[in-house]
Amino acid sequence: MRAVVVLPTYDERENLPRAAAGILGLPGEWSLLVVDDASPDGTGAVADGIARAHPGRVEVLHRERKEGLGRAYAAGFARALAGGADLVFQMDADLSHDPSALPSLRGPLERGEADLVLGSRYVPGGGTAGWGLGRRLLSRWGSFYARAWLRLPLRDLTGGFKGWRADLLRRVDPGRTAAKGYAFQVETTYRAVRAGARVLEVPIRFAERDSGRSKMSLPVALEAAWRVPLLALLPPPRGEGAP
């Protein structure tokens, strides 16, 4: 099955080469699609260099401006599906998600055990590294908040390390999502559950970035705070089934 990792980037020139090397060095066939939102630090040019060094395995989608994580992923997913991907993976470019964990997400998809696999910090065996108490409490609260509003049994709803079967990703249609920031992670998983997907969580270790700056901001956090309740209150979009 053709597996494509979609990697959104914005000012990640220091981290991208290491992330790409980790993905491309995995056993099995893996392709990489970098989605760069016109990074002013030259990340796009770094990505083009990686693509030239790995013809046929690395593609770069250059976008004209920064529009948020959700819009970048939606564009990347559409490109991956149009290119014939059977499995589509998403992860952070800052190495907080370890590329070596990708096979643990891929296995259940290829074996037909799940339609969506979440890399989870909050199931047995998962966890975080390099976080202070405040960050850990905030993250736990975010997942609890989304889980309570949406009435989902999943432990890590705010994480962005996921693997999708292509048929489910087409049904979810990320281009229709309203969220632009990190709430996109919650919204797409919620849409998948309402489409009848089999969702599995596998443990991962999430590490704090060691270079570059986080893209989390107050507006992004506020969007998640108000959009999650809105998801619960709105009727299912056309084409989605009941949980």
N, C-alpha and C positions, 0 to 999 in steps of 0.2 A: 504494500500500500504506500502511495506517495505521501510523505509527511513533510509539511512546510511549517517552519517556525516564523511567526510574524513578530517582529521586534520594532516597536515604535521608538524613535530617538528624538531627543531635543537636548543639545549641548551634552553629548555623551562621547566625545572623541577619545577620552582616556579609557573608557570602559568598553567601548564597542569592539576593538580588536580582540580583547580577552574573551568577551561574550561569544563572538563569532567563532573563535578558535575552539571554545568549549563545545559549541553546538556541532560544528563541522567535524570534530574529532571523535564524535560518538560512533559506536558500532552501528552498522545498518545504514540505510539511505536516509539522509536528512538534507533538506533544502532550507535556505534562509531568505526571508524577505524583510529587508530593512525599510521602514517607513519613516522618512525624515521630514520633519516640519520646518524646513528652511533654517536649520540650526545656525545661529550666528558664529559659533565657534569652529565651524568647518567639519562638523560630523558627517555631513553629506558627502564631502570629498573623501573622507576616510572610508566611508561605506563604498563609494565607487571604486576605490583602490582594492578593497577586499573582493568586490565582485569581479574585477579584472583578474585577480589572482585565482579565483575559483569559478571559471566560466561554467554556466549551466547549473551551478549549485546555489549561487547567491544572486539575488536581484535587489535593486534599490528603487523604491518608489519615492520620488521627490514631490513634496507638496509645497504650495506657494507660501503658506503661512501657518502659524500655530493656531489650531482650532480646538485643542483639548485632546485628551487621551482617547476618549470615546470615538471622536471623528477619525482619528488616525487609525484606530483598530478597525473601524468599519470599512475604511478605504483599503486597508491591508487584507482583511478577510475577503472582500469582493475580488481583489486581484488574485489571491491564492485560489479561490474557488474557480475563477475564470481560467486559471492555468491548469486545472485538473487535479487539485489536491484532494486526496481521500481523507487525510487527517490534518487538522490545523491546530497548531499550538500557539499559545500566547504567553509571554513572559516579559519581565522588566529587563532593560538593557544595562542596568547599573550593577549587575551581578548579585543583587539581593536574592534572586532566584538562581540556584545552582544548575547550570546546564546538565550536569551529570544525573539530575533527577528526572530528566525528560523520558528516559526509557520506562520508568515506573508509571508514568502517565500514559505512555503509548501502549503498553502491554494489554491492559483491560479493553482498550478500544479495538485493538487488532483481534483479540480473542472473542469479541462480541459480548463482553460482560457489561459494557456501559456505552452510553452515547456521549456523555460528558464526564470527564475526570477532572476533579479539582485538586490541586496541590494544597494541602491543608496544614496550617500551623497548629490547629486545635483539635486534632485527633491523636490518639496514642502514638507516640513515636515522632510527632511533629514538634515544632517549637521555633523560637527566635533566638538570635544571638546579637549582642551589642546594643540591646535596648535597655533604657532605664525604666524604672517602675512606672513613671507617667505614661511613656509610650506604650508599654504593655497594657496598662489599664485602658487607655484610649482605644487601642485596637480591639481588645476584648469587648469593650462597650459597643463599638461600632458593629461588630458581628451580632452581638446580642440584640441590639436595637433593630437591625434589619430582620433578624430571625423572628423576633416577637411581632413586628408589624406584618410580615409576610407569611407567618405561620409555616415556616419551612424547618425541617429537621436537620439541615446542614449546619456544620459547626463553623465553617470559615466562608462567609458570604462576601467578604470584602477583598479577598485575595485575588491576584491577577495572574496566577500560574495555572493554566488550564489547557486541556486537550479536548478537541471537538471532533466528532465524526462529521464529515462534510454534509450529509443529508440533514442532520439536526441543525447545523449552522445555517443552512439555507432556509429551514423553517423558522428559525428564530429571526432571521433577516436583521442583522445588527444595524443596517442602514436606516431602519425605522426607529431605532431607539432614540429617546429624548435626551438622555443624559450625555453630557459632554466630557465630564471629568471622571473621577474615580467611581462615581455612582453607576457608571457604565458596567462595572464588574457585577454589581448587585442586580442591575436590571436584566442583563443578558442571562444570568443564571436563573432568575425568576421566570423569564420568558421560556427558558428551556424546560423547567419543571412544569409549567402550564401547558407546554406542548406535549407532555407525556414522556419526557426523556428519562432514561435510567441514568442517574447521577451517582457517581462514586467519589469518595474522598480518599486520597492516599497521603500519608504523612510526608512533609517536607520541613527542612530547616530554612528559615528566612534570616538572612544576615544583613546587617546595616551596611549601606554603601561605604566604601573607603575612599572614594574620590568623586568630585562633582557635587552638585547641589540637588536636594530633593525638589520635586515639582509640586509637592503638596502646598496648598495655600488656604487662607481663610475662605475665599469664595468657593473653592473646590469642596471644602468640608461642609460649608453651608448648603451647597447644592445637594449633597448627599443627605443632609439632615431633613430637608423638606421634600426631596423627591421620593424617598423610600415610602413615607406614608401615602403619597399620591399614587404610587404603584398599587398599593393595597386597596385603594378606594376606587380606582378606575375599573371599568369592565374589561374583560379579556379582549385584546385586539382580535380582529377577524382572522380566523385560521388557527388560533391557539385552542388547544383542548383544555379540559379541566385537569388539575393536578392529579 
